[in-house]
Amino acid sequence: MIWSDVKANKVMRWKEGEGVSTWLDPAHYQNGHARDSKGRVIAASHGERAIVRQEPDGQWRTVVDKYQGKRLNSPNDVTVDDQGGIWFSDPTFGVLNKAESYGGKPEQGGEYVYRYDPEHDQLVRQNTPGLHSPNGLAFSADQRLLYVADSQLAHDFKNPKLAHRIMVYQVNDGALSNGRVFAEITPGIPDGLKVDAQGNVWSSSKEGVQVFSASGKLLGKLLVTAKDTGNLAFCSAGSQHWVYITAANKILRMPVLVEGARP
């Protein structure tokens, strides 16, 4: 397992029987990671303001860093669909926070979700009405839905009117439509998202992880003592399933009864 220690500008690695080691240093403030169909690691880089990919020789290549000639904000999370399309969120959290990037000025005039088609070298900004500050991304098992964390509240936690919810959009031919509010996260904000094999949506929150049914009903919570829960990932070995949870000061593993819908 790998995870980002964004403020330390490192990516860390944990392997059963070996423990924790540094995987990438410096990491150019990488945040979210995914794998493409060839098993290559795709990363959202705050520092490079880009989506980057690790090649088989270990070198990193910039996949996309501009939209219509202007630099991206600070890509935050990334996921890959079955057609090879790279979806990513591009809020301004990273570029505006010098503790999590090299700093700079936003150039896009807003915060958006994009899909990059590597086969045709085409970047499409998605039409996402109702979405303010996209963060974590997760597909439903059939990839007909994309769940997007809206973490607008993170810009000013003293303003409760800012969004702290999960939006869901229909996916058709690489485009999003028919967006609606799926669930509100409180306390705190949604950050990382995952969907399990039963269609339930798991979201980080201030108190740990909140689990919602496919209809948006709160099913339960995983309450943790760690500070600032940020993301989560499923792992399975045979009939055993776990969820790994990253927080500001801890990495946690908990046994669960269901496997993840997607790696």
PyMOL commands that set and color helices and strands:
alter all, ss='L'
color gray80, all
select helices_A, chain A and resi 152-155
alter helices_A, ss='H'
color red, helices_A
select strands_A, chain A and resi 2-5+10-15+19-24+30-35+41-45+50-54+60-64+66-67+70-71+78-80+86-90+112-117+122-125+134-139+145-150+165-172+175-184+193-195+201-205+208-212+218-223+231-237+240-246+251-256
alter strands_A, ss='S'
color yellow, strands_A
deselect
rebuild
show_as cartoon
